[in-house]
Amino acid sequence: MALDKFDLAILSVLQQDSRASLQEISEKVALSPTPCWNRIKRMESDGIIQGYSVRINQIEVGFAETVLVQVTLDNHSDQILFEFGRTLAEIPEVIEAFLISGDYDYLIRIAVRDTRDYERLLREKLYKIPGIRHTKSSFVLRYLKESALPLGIAPVSSARGKKESAAKE
């Protein structure tokens, strides 16, 4: 699906405030409410909008530490990668996990209450996953930037729309 300037404007507004009313969104993007609503619904059904969420201050709810863990696996078979990813998805403290290129296989972001909580997570959960050769942990000292996607510099048509167009030709 190709995204036009109105779609990108709607997405930008929703990234800033996913609780914005339809009236607020339509005023900010200079589009009447009905077409604005239709565009939002289309982007939801096309999977561009994948949900609406709230940002929580993790320190205020008791998770004072964020740890970035780099993991190297012993084996890179499809089955091992699948099982490792599936197991990570079941660990509640794992906030994000990425299969990456480079010296390590995975980069994992973990939220824990303190260093003892992290040590417990390593012993009871992470190190029990078969196939881990090596891990390297780094505690986040300070968040420097957390932001939404830079839609103001995005191309007008999405990569998905380009793939669909190329397939039709």
C-alpha positions in Angstrom: 0.0 0.0 0.0 1.4 3.4 -1.0 1.4 6.0 1.8 0.7 9.6 0.8 1.3 12.8 2.7 -2.0 12.5 4.6 -1.2 9.0 5.8 2.2 10.0 7.0 0.7 13.0 8.7 -1.9 10.8 10.5 0.8 8.4 11.6 3.0 11.3 12.9 0.1 12.6 15.0 -0.7 9.1 16.3 3.0 8.5 17.2 3.0 11.6 19.3 -0.4 10.9 20.9 -2.2 7.7 20.2 -5.1 8.9 22.4 -5.8 11.9 20.1 -9.4 12.1 19.1 -10.5 11.8 15.5 -11.4 15.5 15.5 -7.9 16.4 16.8 -6.2 14.2 14.2 -8.3 15.5 11.3 -7.6 19.2 12.3 -3.9 18.6 12.5 -3.7 16.9 9.1 -6.2 19.2 7.3 -8.5 16.4 6.4 -12.2 15.9 7.3 -13.0 13.3 10.0 -14.6 10.6 7.7 -11.6 10.3 5.2 -9.3 10.5 8.2 -11.1 7.6 9.9 -11.1 5.6 6.7 -7.4 6.0 6.3 -6.7 5.0 9.9 -8.9 1.9 9.5 -7.1 1.0 6.2 -3.7 1.4 7.8 -4.8 -0.8 10.7 -6.1 -3.6 8.4 -3.0 -3.4 6.3 -0.8 -3.8 9.3 0.9 -0.4 9.2 -0.7 0.5 12.5 -0.1 -2.5 14.6 -1.7 -1.3 17.8 -1.9 1.5 20.3 0.2 1.6 23.5 1.2 3.7 26.5 4.8 4.6 27.4 5.5 3.7 31.1 8.3 5.0 33.2 10.0 1.8 34.0 11.9 3.2 37.0 8.6 4.5 38.6 7.2 1.0 38.4 10.2 -0.7 40.0 12.4 -1.7 37.1 15.5 0.5 37.8 17.9 -1.3 35.5 18.0 -1.8 31.8 20.6 -4.3 30.6 21.7 -4.9 27.0 22.8 -8.5 26.5 24.8 -9.6 23.4 24.5 -13.4 22.9 26.5 -15.8 20.7 25.1 -19.2 20.0 27.0 -22.4 19.4 25.0 -23.3 16.4 23.1 -21.3 13.7 20.7 -24.0 12.4 17.1 -22.8 11.7 15.8 -25.0 14.6 18.3 -23.5 17.1 17.5 -19.9 16.0 13.8 -20.6 16.2 13.9 -22.2 19.6 16.1 -19.5 21.1 13.8 -16.8 19.8 10.7 -18.6 21.0 12.3 -19.1 24.5 13.2 -15.4 24.7 9.7 -14.4 23.8 8.5 -16.3 26.9 10.8 -14.4 29.4 8.8 -11.4 30.7 11.9 -9.3 31.5 13.0 -9.4 27.9 11.6 -6.2 26.5 13.1 -6.5 23.0 15.2 -9.0 21.2 16.9 -8.8 17.8 18.7 -11.3 15.6 21.6 -9.3 14.4 24.7 -9.3 12.1 28.2 -8.9 13.4 30.2 -10.5 16.2 27.1 -11.5 18.2 23.9 -13.3 17.1 21.3 -11.6 19.3 20.9 -8.3 21.1 18.5 -8.4 24.0 17.1 -5.5 26.1 16.1 -6.6 29.6 14.3 -4.7 32.3 15.1 -5.8 35.9 14.7 -4.3 39.4 18.4 -4.3 40.3 21.6 -6.2 39.8 20.5 -9.1 42.0 17.4 -9.5 39.9 19.5 -9.6 36.8 21.8 -12.2 38.3 18.7 -14.3 39.2 17.4 -13.9 35.6 20.8 -15.1 34.2 20.9 -18.2 36.5 17.2 -19.2 36.4 16.3 -18.3 32.8 18.9 -17.1 30.3 21.7 -19.6 31.1 19.2 -22.4 31.0 18.5 -21.9 27.3 20.5 -24.5 25.4 23.0 -23.5 22.8 24.4 -20.3 24.3 28.2 -20.0 23.8 28.8 -16.5 25.2 27.0 -13.5 26.6 28.2 -10.0 27.2 26.1 -7.7 29.4 26.1 -3.9 29.5 24.0 -1.9 32.0 22.4 1.3 30.6 23.6 4.3 32.5 21.3 6.8 30.9 18.8 7.0 28.1 20.0 9.6 25.6 17.2 9.3 23.0 14.0 7.5 22.6 11.8 8.7 19.8 9.2 7.8 17.2 9.9 6.9 13.6 11.2 9.9 11.6 8.1 10.0 9.3 9.0 13.5 8.1 11.9 12.1 6.1 10.1 9.0 5.0 9.5 8.4 1.3 5.9 9.0 0.2 5.4 5.4 -0.9 6.1 2.6 1.4 8.6 -0.2 0.6 5.7 -2.6 0.7 3.9 -0.6 -1.9 7.0 -0.7 -4.1 7.2 -4.5 -3.8 3.5 -4.9 -4.7 3.9 -2.5 -7.7 7.0 -4.4 -8.9 5.2 -7.7 -8.6 2.3 -6.5 -10.8 4.7 -5.3 -13.6 
